[in-house]
Amino acid sequence: MQINIKATKIELNDAIRGYIQEKMDMLEKYLGSVAVINCDVEVAMDVNSQQKGEIFRAEVNLNLPGKLIRVEKTEKDLYKAIDKVKDHLIRSIKRYKEKRADKKRKSGDKNIV
C-alpha cells in the first residue's frame, strides 16, 4: 500500500515515518483483497484549541472502492494518536467489508426464485 505522509508544525523524522508505515501496514491483513486507491496520513501539532501543553493530531484518509474512510484523533502523545487512528480504521474497514458482503448477498438473493 502506497502511503502519502504529511507533517504540519512538527518535524517528520525517520522514527515517526517508520512508526506510521508500520501501523498502516498492519491494516493490510484487515483489507484482504480490497484494493486501496489512495492512503493519505497527516500528523500535526495543534496550537489553537488548548490552554497549555501540546496536542497532537493524526488523520488518515483511506480511499477504497466506493468509499472514503476518514479518521482523525487527537492526543497529548503523537504515538497514541497514531495508535487510536489505526484502531478506529480497523473497525471502519471491518464495517465496510461487512456492508459490501451484505450487498453481494442481497443481490445474489434476487436471482433465486
N, C-alpha and C positions, 0 to 999 in steps of 0.2 A: 504494500500500500504506500503510495506516494503521499507524504505529509508536508504541507507548507507551514512553517513555523514563523511566527512574528512576535517580537517583543516590543512593548511600549513602556517607556520610562524605567526600564531595567536593562541590564546588560545580559545578553543571551550568550552564556558561556557554554563550553562543551558539556559540562555536568548537567545543566538544565536541558540542553538539547538532547542528550543521551537519555535522560530520565523520561522526557516526553516521548521520544521514539520508542522506548521500552514499553511504556504504558499503552501507547496506541497499537503497538504490535500485538499486545495481549488481546485486543479486540478481534483480531482475525479469526480466532477459534470460534467466536460467537457469530461472526458474519457467515462463516461457512462458504457457500457458493455464491453469496450475494456480492456483486461487483460494486466496489466503491468508485464513484465517479470522481469525487474530489474530497479531500480532507484538509481543512484549514484549522490551525491551532494558534491561538493568541494568548500570551501571558503578559500581564501588565501589573503595574503598581498604581492603585487608585489613590489619589491625593485629595480628592474633593470631599468625600462623604464622611470622613471620620474626624474625631476631635483630636485624638492622639494615637500614635503608633502607625505602623504600616499595614495596609490591607492589600492583599494580592488577589488578582482575578485571573482565572483560567477560563477560556472559552473555546469550544470546539464546534465547528460547522461540518457535519458529515453528510455529504450529498450522496444519497442512494437512489436507485431507480424508482422514480415516482414519489420520493420523499426527501425532505431536508430535515435532518435531526440537528437541533441546535441546543447546546447545553452550556450554561455559564454558572460558575460557582466562585464565591469569594471566601477567603480565609486569611488568618494572620500569618500563615506559613504557606509559601508558594507550593511546596511539595504536597501539602494536604489538599490544596485547591485542585491540583492536577489529579490526585487520587480520587477526590469526590467527583470530578468530571468523568473520569473513567468509569467509576461505579454507576453513575447515572446513565452513561452511554450504554453500558451493558444492559441495563433494564430497558432502555428505549429500543435497542436493537432486538431484544427478545420480543418485545411488544410488536415491533414492525414485522418480524418474521411470523409471529402468530397470526397477525391480520392478513398477511399475504397467503398463508396456508389456508385460512378460513375462506378467503375469496376463491382460491383454487377448488376447495371442497364444494362450495356453493355453486360454482359454475359447472362442476362435474355432475352435480345432482340434477341439473336441468335436462341433461341429456338422457337420463334414465327415466323412462315412462313405459 
